[in-house]
Amino acid sequence: MIKYIKQASANEKKEVQTVQDTVKTIIDNVIESGDAALREYSEKFDGIRLDSIRVSEDDIMKAKKQLPATLLEDINFSIERIRSFAQLQRNSISEFENEMIPGVFLGQKVIPIESVGAYVPGGRYPLLSSAQMAIIPAKVAGVERIQVCTPPTKTGEVHSAVLVAASLSGADDIYRVGGAQAIAALAYGTESIRPVNKITGPGNRFVTEAKKQVHGKVGIDLLAGPSEVLVLADESAKPAFVASDLLAQSEHDVHAQGILVTDSEELANAVLQEIEVQLNSLPTADVARVSWQNRGQVIVTSTLDEAIKVTNDLASEHLHVHVKDAPLYLDQLKNYGSLFLGENASVVYADKVCGTNHILPTNEAAKYTGGVWAGTFLKVVTYQRIEQQGIEVLAPHCVRQSYREGLIGHLRSANIRLTGKLDAEKDLLATIQTF
């Protein structure tokens, strides 16, 4: 039996069409007007008039001098953690060539994407960790050109910590432009921004919708955002820990979502009370409270097995397991962007510094994909090398199948390599019957 102690608001889907229409207008305008459209939207949405869209090296050096030594230390620490894990991922993808049957050699090549556009959110918070998460795996993969777009502050500059983090992570070009217009610029190009082959990075609903609309013109990593967290808990969980994990993601965005799934109604009620206590002292409560009130859910099940089933069906971005002996449930949990086993494995460690990526699938996309990793920026492609003895084995099968399909051009292409001649139409059947 499933019991909803708290449900999300029923009005959440009403704004979807408005977002789609707004984003389409923005993309069309960027395609038509280029940099002029980017300046127009910067003035409209950010309240600033841009003189230069591209960030200069002097801007980066100036930003670096403004940062305290401890912040630089933290940036470098997290860069190294993210790079080390991404390198292990890259090393796990190998090339090969194998002689499958005599004379038939099949192989796999691993080729980096040539150019990537990394979107780094701005808005309420300077998300310097998002710069690292979007750029470093691409750099480790061997991407030649990495362009970053990020919204400017009210002064028209990129936040110093974000700028330095992006530069140290390996960005080749950084642009002070955000929102759906930045995604359009990366996909189609403007006078200042060259188009890329793939776009990566999280964002708000407008950024996510823009990625959806340009997909096909360019590749995208996934549709990431707004943030989601699901806490799977039993009676052993600490209400204060659970509440803090739910609110940590809720403070991202009023459209973020926190969900508690538990087989303990007593815990569910305790967490609800604890959330109210923590909101009263949380500086970001103006956002977190709206998010929790509108999108938060508390679901109580009869058994832990039923709770796991509900969890797999919801397929949330972050899945934090607050149950006794949490690692024992690793194989039962199937659908999540990233998994956090045990009460100590806080989502925020991965959000910032431990090394796994925080650009993860949302809106149940975890049912078919994982998050950003080094492989996101690699093309795994195949090749063939076939010698004459291989043709002698392959051609008869290929000729017969092509004939049955009515693809005579295919048949001739296969057969001419076996016989050295192009059979006339009347000779085709006789040729096939010899095989």
C-alpha positions as CSV (number, residue, x, y, z in Angstrom):
1,M,0.0,0.0,0.0
2,I,1.3,3.5,-0.9
3,K,0.3,6.5,1.1
4,Y,1.0,10.1,0.1
5,I,1.7,12.1,3.3
6,K,2.5,15.1,1.0
7,Q,2.0,15.5,-2.7
8,A,3.3,18.0,-5.3
9,S,1.1,20.8,-6.6
10,A,-1.2,19.9,-9.4
11,N,-0.5,23.1,-11.3
12,E,3.1,22.5,-12.2
13,K,2.5,21.6,-15.9
14,K,0.5,24.7,-16.8
15,E,3.6,26.7,-17.6
16,V,5.2,24.1,-19.9
17,Q,3.7,25.5,-23.2
18,T,4.7,29.1,-22.3
19,V,8.3,28.0,-21.7
20,Q,8.3,26.1,-25.1
21,D,6.9,29.1,-27.0
22,T,9.3,31.6,-25.3
23,V,12.3,29.5,-26.0
24,K,11.4,29.0,-29.7
25,T,11.1,32.7,-30.1
26,I,14.5,33.3,-28.5
27,I,16.2,30.6,-30.7
28,D,14.6,32.0,-33.9
29,N,15.8,35.5,-33.0
30,V,19.4,34.4,-32.3
31,I,19.5,32.5,-35.6
32,E,18.3,35.7,-37.4
33,S,20.1,38.4,-35.5
34,G,23.1,36.8,-33.9
35,D,25.0,39.0,-31.4
36,A,22.4,41.7,-31.6
37,A,19.9,39.2,-30.2
38,L,22.3,38.2,-27.4
39,R,22.7,41.9,-26.4
40,E,19.0,42.4,-26.6
41,Y,18.3,39.5,-24.2
42,S,21.1,40.5,-21.9
43,E,19.5,43.9,-21.5
44,K,16.0,42.4,-21.1
45,F,16.7,39.5,-18.8
46,D,19.9,40.5,-17.0
47,G,19.5,44.2,-16.9
48,I,22.8,45.0,-18.5
49,R,24.1,46.3,-21.8
50,L,27.1,44.2,-23.1
51,D,30.0,45.8,-24.8
52,S,31.9,42.6,-25.3
53,I,30.4,39.1,-25.3
54,R,33.7,37.3,-25.0
55,V,35.7,37.3,-21.8
56,S,39.3,38.4,-22.3
57,E,42.5,37.0,-20.7
58,D,42.8,40.2,-18.8
59,D,39.3,39.6,-17.3
60,I,40.4,36.1,-16.2
61,M,43.6,37.4,-14.6
62,K,41.7,40.2,-12.8
63,A,39.2,37.7,-11.5
64,K,41.9,35.4,-10.2
65,K,43.5,38.2,-8.2
66,Q,40.1,38.9,-6.5
67,L,39.8,35.4,-5.1
68,P,41.0,34.4,-1.6
69,A,43.8,31.8,-1.4
70,T,41.5,29.3,0.3
71,L,39.0,29.5,-2.6
72,L,41.7,28.9,-5.1
73,E,42.8,25.9,-3.1
74,D,39.2,24.6,-3.0
75,I,38.8,25.1,-6.8
76,N,42.1,23.2,-7.5
77,F,41.2,20.4,-5.1
78,S,37.9,19.8,-6.8
79,I,39.4,20.0,-10.2
80,E,41.9,17.3,-9.4
81,R,39.2,15.1,-7.9
82,I,36.9,15.5,-11.0
83,R,39.8,15.1,-13.4
84,S,41.1,11.9,-11.7
85,F,37.7,10.2,-11.8
86,A,37.1,11.3,-15.4
87,Q,40.5,9.9,-16.4
88,L,39.6,6.5,-14.9
89,Q,36.4,6.6,-16.9
90,R,38.3,7.5,-20.1
91,N,40.8,4.7,-19.5
92,S,38.0,2.2,-19.3
93,I,37.0,2.8,-22.9
94,S,39.3,1.0,-25.3
95,E,40.0,0.6,-29.0
96,F,40.4,-2.9,-30.5
97,E,40.7,-4.7,-33.8
98,N,39.8,-8.4,-34.1
99,E,39.9,-11.0,-36.9
100,M,36.3,-12.3,-36.5
101,I,36.6,-14.9,-39.2
102,P,39.6,-15.5,-41.6
103,G,40.1,-12.3,-43.6
104,V,37.5,-10.2,-41.9
105,F,38.9,-7.6,-39.5
106,L,36.5,-5.5,-37.4
107,G,37.6,-2.7,-35.1
108,Q,36.5,0.0,-32.8
109,K,37.9,3.5,-32.7
110,V,37.3,6.1,-29.9
111,I,37.3,9.6,-31.2
112,P,36.8,12.8,-29.2
113,I,34.1,15.2,-30.3
114,E,35.8,18.2,-31.9
115,S,34.0,21.0,-30.2
116,V,31.8,21.3,-27.1
117,G,29.7,24.1,-25.6
118,A,29.5,24.1,-21.8
119,Y,26.7,25.9,-20.2
120,V,27.3,27.1,-16.6
121,P,24.3,28.4,-14.8
122,G,24.3,31.7,-13.0
123,G,21.1,33.2,-11.6
124,R,20.9,33.1,-7.8
125,Y,24.2,31.3,-7.1
126,P,27.7,31.3,-8.7
127,L,27.8,27.6,-9.6
128,L,31.6,27.3,-10.1
129,S,31.3,23.5,-9.6
130,S,29.1,23.3,-12.7
131,A,31.9,24.8,-14.7
132,Q,34.2,22.0,-13.6
133,M,31.7,19.3,-14.2
134,A,30.9,20.4,-17.7
135,I,34.5,21.2,-18.8
136,I,36.8,18.7,-17.2
137,P,35.4,15.4,-18.6
138,A,35.4,17.0,-22.1
139,K,39.0,18.0,-21.6
140,V,40.0,14.6,-20.4
141,A,38.2,13.0,-23.4
142,G,40.4,15.1,-25.7
143,V,37.9,17.7,-27.0
144,E,39.9,20.3,-29.1
145,R,37.7,23.3,-28.4
146,I,35.6,24.0,-25.4
147,Q,33.4,27.1,-25.3
148,V,31.7,28.3,-22.1
149,C,28.6,30.4,-21.8
150,T,27.5,31.7,-18.5
151,P,25.2,34.6,-17.4
152,P,26.8,37.9,-16.4
153,T,26.3,39.5,-13.0
154,K,24.5,42.8,-12.7
155,T,27.9,44.5,-13.3
156,G,28.1,42.9,-16.7
157,E,31.0,40.6,-15.6
158,V,31.2,36.9,-15.0
159,H,31.4,36.0,-11.3
160,S,35.1,35.8,-10.5
161,A,35.0,32.3,-9.0
162,V,33.0,30.9,-11.9
163,L,35.4,32.6,-14.4
164,V,38.5,31.2,-12.7
165,A,37.0,27.7,-12.3
166,A,36.1,27.6,-16.0
167,S,39.6,28.8,-17.0
168,L,41.5,26.4,-14.8
169,S,39.2,23.5,-15.9
170,G,40.3,24.0,-19.5
171,A,37.9,26.4,-21.2
172,D,39.2,27.8,-24.5
173,D,36.7,30.6,-24.8
174,I,34.3,32.1,-22.2
175,Y,31.3,34.2,-23.1
176,R,29.1,36.4,-20.8
177,V,25.8,35.2,-22.0
178,G,23.2,32.9,-20.4
179,G,19.7,31.5,-20.8
180,A,18.1,30.0,-23.9
181,Q,19.9,32.5,-26.0
182,A,23.2,31.1,-25.0
183,I,22.1,27.6,-26.0
184,A,20.9,29.0,-29.4
185,A,24.2,30.7,-29.9
186,L,26.2,27.6,-29.2
187,A,24.1,25.6,-31.6
188,Y,23.8,28.0,-34.5
189,G,26.7,30.4,-33.9
190,T,26.7,34.2,-34.0
191,E,29.3,36.8,-35.0
192,S,31.1,36.2,-31.7
193,I,30.4,32.6,-30.8
194,R,31.3,29.7,-33.1
195,P,28.8,26.8,-33.3
196,V,29.8,23.6,-31.5
197,N,29.1,19.9,-32.1
198,K,27.6,19.2,-28.6
199,I,26.2,21.1,-25.7
200,T,26.6,20.1,-22.1
201,G,25.6,21.5,-18.7
202,P,22.6,21.9,-16.4
203,G,20.2,24.8,-16.3
204,N,16.8,26.1,-15.5
205,R,13.6,25.2,-17.4
206,F,14.4,27.6,-20.3
207,V,17.9,26.3,-20.7
208,T,16.7,22.7,-20.6
209,E,13.9,23.5,-23.1
210,A,16.4,25.2,-25.4
211,K,18.7,22.1,-25.4
212,K,15.6,20.0,-26.3
213,Q,14.8,22.3,-29.2
214,V,18.3,22.5,-30.7
215,H,18.9,18.7,-30.3
216,G,19.5,17.4,-33.8
217,K,21.2,20.4,-35.0
218,V,23.8,19.6,-32.3
219,G,24.1,16.8,-29.8
220,I,23.3,17.4,-26.2
221,D,24.5,15.6,-23.1
222,L,21.0,15.2,-21.5
223,L,18.1,17.2,-20.2
224,A,19.4,18.2,-16.8
225,G,17.3,20.3,-14.5
226,P,15.7,21.6,-12.4
227,S,17.4,19.6,-9.6
228,E,15.8,16.5,-8.1
229,V,16.6,14.4,-5.0
230,L,14.9,11.3,-3.7
231,V,15.7,10.0,-0.2
232,L,14.9,6.4,0.4
233,A,14.8,5.8,4.1
234,D,13.7,3.3,6.8
235,E,13.1,3.7,10.5
236,S,16.9,3.9,11.2
237,A,17.3,7.2,9.3
238,K,18.0,10.4,11.2
239,P,15.2,13.0,10.5
240,A,17.7,15.9,10.6
241,F,19.9,14.3,8.0
242,V,17.0,13.5,5.7
243,A,15.5,17.0,6.0
244,S,18.9,18.6,5.3
245,D,19.4,16.5,2.1
246,L,15.9,17.4,0.8
247,L,16.4,21.1,1.5
248,A,19.9,21.1,0.0
249,Q,18.4,20.5,-3.4
250,S,15.3,22.5,-2.9
251,E,17.3,25.7,-2.4
252,H,18.6,25.4,-6.0
253,D,15.4,26.5,-7.7
254,V,11.7,27.0,-6.9
255,H,11.1,24.3,-9.4
256,A,13.5,21.8,-7.8
257,Q,12.0,18.7,-6.3
258,G,12.6,16.8,-3.1
259,I,11.0,13.4,-2.5
260,L,11.0,11.2,0.6
261,V,10.1,7.5,0.2
262,T,10.0,5.5,3.3
263,D,8.3,2.4,4.9
264,S,8.1,4.3,8.2
265,E,5.2,6.8,8.7
266,E,6.8,7.8,12.0
267,L,9.9,8.9,10.2
268,A,7.9,10.7,7.5
269,N,6.1,12.8,10.1
270,A,9.4,13.5,11.9
271,V,11.0,14.6,8.7
272,L,8.1,17.0,7.9
273,Q,8.5,18.6,11.3
274,E,12.3,18.8,10.9
275,I,12.0,20.5,7.5
276,E,9.9,23.3,9.1
277,V,12.5,23.7,11.8
278,Q,15.4,23.9,9.4
279,L,13.5,26.2,7.0
280,N,13.2,28.7,9.9
281,S,17.0,29.1,10.0
282,L,17.9,28.6,6.4
283,P,19.1,31.8,4.6
284,T,17.8,30.4,1.3
285,A,14.4,29.6,2.7
286,D,12.7,32.0,0.3
287,V,13.5,29.6,-2.5
288,A,13.6,26.3,-0.7
289,R,10.3,26.8,1.0
290,V,8.5,27.4,-2.3
291,S,10.2,24.4,-3.9
292,W,9.2,22.2,-1.0
293,Q,5.7,23.4,-0.7
294,N,5.0,23.2,-4.5
295,R,7.0,20.1,-5.5
296,G,8.0,18.2,-2.4
297,Q,6.5,14.8,-1.8
298,V,6.5,12.3,1.1
299,I,5.4,8.8,0.2
300,V,5.0,6.0,2.8
301,T,4.9,2.3,1.7
302,S,4.1,-0.9,3.6
303,T,7.5,-2.5,3.1
304,L,11.0,-1.5,2.1
305,D,10.7,-3.7,-1.0
306,E,7.7,-1.6,-2.0
307,A,9.6,1.6,-1.3
308,I,12.4,0.4,-3.6
309,K,9.8,-0.3,-6.4
310,V,8.4,3.2,-6.0
311,T,12.0,4.6,-6.0
312,N,12.9,2.8,-9.2
313,D,9.7,4.1,-10.9
314,L,10.3,7.7,-10.0
315,A,13.9,7.5,-11.3
316,S,15.2,10.7,-9.7
317,E,18.3,12.6,-10.5
318,H,19.9,12.0,-7.0
319,L,19.1,8.9,-5.0
320,H,20.2,9.0,-1.4
321,V,19.7,5.8,0.6
322,H,19.2,6.3,4.3
323,V,18.6,2.7,5.2
324,K,20.4,0.2,7.5
325,D,23.1,-1.6,5.6
326,A,22.5,0.6,2.5
327,P,25.3,-1.0,0.3
328,L,23.3,-4.3,0.4
329,Y,20.6,-2.7,-1.8
330,L,23.0,-1.6,-4.6
331,D,21.8,-4.2,-7.1
332,Q,18.1,-3.6,-6.4
333,L,18.2,0.1,-7.2
334,K,18.1,0.5,-11.0
335,N,17.0,4.0,-12.0
336,Y,18.9,7.1,-10.8
337,G,21.3,9.7,-12.1
338,S,23.7,9.1,-9.3
339,L,23.5,6.9,-6.2
340,F,24.5,7.9,-2.6
341,L,24.7,4.9,-0.3
342,G,24.4,5.5,3.4
343,E,23.6,8.5,5.5
344,N,27.2,9.9,5.2
345,A,27.3,9.9,1.4
346,S,25.7,13.4,1.1
347,V,24.7,14.5,-2.3
348,V,26.5,17.8,-1.8
349,Y,29.9,16.1,-1.7
350,A,29.4,14.9,-5.3
351,D,27.8,18.2,-6.2
352,K,31.1,20.0,-5.3
353,V,34.2,18.0,-4.7
354,C,34.4,14.2,-4.5
355,G,34.9,13.6,-8.2
356,T,31.7,12.1,-9.7
357,N,29.7,14.3,-12.0
358,H,26.7,16.3,-10.9
359,I,25.2,16.9,-14.4
360,L,22.6,14.2,-14.2
361,P,19.4,13.1,-15.9
362,T,16.1,14.5,-14.6
363,N,12.4,14.0,-15.4
364,E,12.7,10.2,-15.2
365,A,15.5,10.2,-17.9
366,A,17.5,8.0,-15.5
367,K,15.4,5.1,-16.8
368,Y,17.5,5.2,-20.0
369,T,20.7,7.1,-19.3
370,G,23.3,8.0,-16.8
371,G,24.9,11.4,-16.2
372,V,27.7,13.2,-17.9
373,W,31.0,11.4,-18.0
374,A,34.2,11.2,-20.1
375,G,32.3,9.0,-22.6
376,T,29.8,11.8,-23.2
377,F,32.4,13.5,-25.3
378,L,33.7,10.5,-27.2
379,K,32.4,8.9,-30.4
380,V,32.8,5.1,-30.3
381,V,32.9,4.2,-34.0
382,T,33.5,1.0,-36.0
383,Y,35.6,0.1,-39.0
384,Q,36.1,-2.9,-41.2
385,R,39.0,-4.3,-43.2
386,I,38.2,-7.3,-45.4
387,E,40.6,-9.5,-47.3
388,Q,39.8,-11.9,-50.2
389,Q,39.4,-15.0,-48.0
390,G,36.9,-13.1,-46.0
391,I,35.0,-12.1,-49.2
392,E,34.7,-15.8,-50.1
393,V,32.8,-16.4,-46.8
394,L,30.8,-13.2,-46.7
395,A,29.7,-12.7,-50.3
396,P,27.4,-15.7,-50.8
397,H,25.4,-14.9,-47.7
398,C,25.3,-11.2,-48.7
399,V,24.3,-11.9,-52.3
400,R,21.4,-14.2,-51.3
401,Q,20.1,-11.8,-48.7
402,S,20.3,-8.8,-51.1
403,Y,18.4,-10.8,-53.8
404,R,15.6,-11.7,-51.4
405,E,15.3,-8.0,-50.4
406,G,15.2,-6.9,-54.0
407,L,18.3,-4.8,-53.6
408,I,20.1,-5.7,-56.8
409,G,22.6,-2.9,-56.5
410,H,23.7,-4.3,-53.1
411,L,23.9,-7.8,-54.7
412,R,26.2,-6.5,-57.5
413,S,28.4,-4.6,-55.0
414,A,29.0,-7.8,-53.0
415,N,29.3,-10.2,-55.9
416,I,31.7,-8.2,-58.1
417,R,34.3,-8.5,-55.4
418,L,33.9,-12.3,-55.5
419,T,33.7,-12.9,-59.2
420,G,35.4,-9.8,-60.6
421,K,32.5,-9.1,-63.0
422,L,29.2,-7.4,-63.0
423,D,26.5,-10.0,-63.8
424,A,23.7,-9.0,-66.1
425,E,20.1,-9.2,-64.9
426,K,19.5,-12.6,-66.6
427,D,22.6,-14.1,-65.0
428,L,21.8,-13.1,-61.4
429,L,19.6,-16.1,-60.6
430,A,22.1,-18.5,-62.0
431,T,24.8,-16.9,-60.0
432,I,22.8,-17.2,-56.8
433,Q,22.0,-20.8,-57.4
434,T,25.7,-21.6,-57.5
435,F,26.1,-20.6,-53.9
